[in-house]
Amino acid sequence: MITETVIPAPPKEMIDSEKLRADFPILHQKVHGHPLIYFDNAATSQKPRAVLDALRNYYERDNANVHRGIHELSNRATTAFEAARARAAHFINARSADEIVFTRGTTEGINLIAHSWGGRNLKAGDKILLTEMEHHSNIVPWQLLAERTGAKLVYLPVTGDEGLLDLTRLDSVLTREVKLFAMVHISNSLGTVNPVAELCERARRLGVVTLVDAAQSAGHCPVDVRQIGCDFLAFSGHKICGPTGIGALYGRRELLEAMPPWQGGGEMILSVDFYKTSYKHAPHRFEAGTPDISGPIGLHAAMDFLDGIGRENIFRHDQDLAAYAYDQLSRLNEVRLFGPKTGRAGLVSFLLKDVHAHDVVTVADQWGVALRGGHHCTQPLMRKLGVESTARASFYFYNTKNEVDRFVEVVGEIQKFFAR
Ligand SMILES: Cc1ncc(COP(=O)(O)O)c(C=O)c1O
């Protein structure tokens, strides 16, 4: 009997990167005489025209201070500002816009929680659980809090170069003394995608409050705070095609409402007396002073842009590029690769034997390839891995397989150059 061979259809191209690139004026330039290949997206992403236009339109037509005026421009600015809050809530599936505090970014969001929630709820002997792959912005605020309160830091270990959380150790570190578990969703140094929903579920069973650092995930994959089940989640606008200087902090409403302000000033008050002040409800209680107004408006445009592409599609595209880059780099001699072999997010960290990561980045730049070299604000992780730094290529939906081919060719050239 002859069986018919079924040839699987080629995977559908979910993202047309070439077409999307047209929306990013900055990508169409030469650097040191070579077409720019921008692989530093984990540090900050580029901005589409839609975001640039939103900022320009705001300043050309609507610029005024928010929440205070009763004139037309102030009303327009306030409406746009609060619409961006509602959009941010929808972006991460929060229950209400009142669960979104605008911040300067992930770092400020985490600092806010450490000051306000931590200051009120932690005492000597309590523990704060972190993972060994945290960015400094999810370590230092907790160290400052520990110094103020006498609380202690505990870490869930990372397995080694493969960069996974050692979940066999979870029970020994997630104990009843832990009051807060703060974890990164996607590691900026390793590309690891952590099982945050599972970790939050385990924490919740012990009544431990959870915070997710979504700096590398919010714009790269679907992020749903209800599905994750976290209490707090922070992300930065500039890493998701939005402007610098704006970010959002999600907090579960009951927790936000019970937290004291962390900065005082205009905008966050109900009434001020010479000796006593009463505060607005969350989230306004946490936004003292004139906020960044154009930032949320630009962020709104960025979130619309990303959801127009679809974050599942972006994730698949980033993952495909990273898997391809990982595979191509692993074919070169004497390359040390960091992070999981499979299931990695859209970045690859690597070291070439006898070449400093900064030298890799400096020479790559001469070929028009923008990489990042250093400790990536994860010095404790680097020490654990026994290195000072790595070189990192990080991708987004506007990057292409051809660019990865060119990047790998350049890495090969760098090896030849330093072997001389
Ligand atoms: C995982 C992670 N967390 C936090 C941050 C801090 O973000 P920001 O500097 O935008 O506050 C970064 C930035 O690189 C990051 O990659």
PDBQT file of the ligand as one rigid body, heavy atoms in Angstrom, charges set to zero:
ROOT
HETATM    1  C1  LIG A 501      15.118  42.620  33.955  1.00  0.00    +0.000 C 
HETATM    2  C2  LIG A 501      15.211  44.098  34.146  1.00  0.00    +0.000 A 
HETATM    3  N1  LIG A 501      14.705  44.651  35.244  1.00  0.00    +0.000 NA
HETATM    4  C3  LIG A 501      14.738  45.963  35.466  1.00  0.00    +0.000 A 
HETATM    5  C4  LIG A 501      15.331  46.810  34.565  1.00  0.00    +0.000 A 
HETATM    6  C5  LIG A 501      15.350  48.276  34.853  1.00  0.00    +0.000 C 
HETATM    7  O1  LIG A 501      14.584  48.957  33.929  1.00  0.00    +0.000 OA
HETATM    8  P1  LIG A 501      14.595  50.568  33.897  1.00  0.00    +0.000 P 
HETATM    9  O2  LIG A 501      16.040  50.973  33.824  1.00  0.00    +0.000 OA
HETATM   10  O3  LIG A 501      13.831  50.899  32.670  1.00  0.00    +0.000 OA
HETATM   11  O4  LIG A 501      13.953  51.026  35.146  1.00  0.00    +0.000 OA
HETATM   12  C6  LIG A 501      15.898  46.289  33.414  1.00  0.00    +0.000 A 
HETATM   13  C7  LIG A 501      16.596  47.160  32.457  1.00  0.00    +0.000 C 
HETATM   14  O5  LIG A 501      17.435  46.747  31.710  1.00  0.00    +0.000 OA
HETATM   15  C8  LIG A 501      15.832  44.891  33.187  1.00  0.00    +0.000 A 
HETATM   16  O6  LIG A 501      16.349  44.349  32.105  1.00  0.00    +0.000 OA
ENDROOT
TORSDOF 0
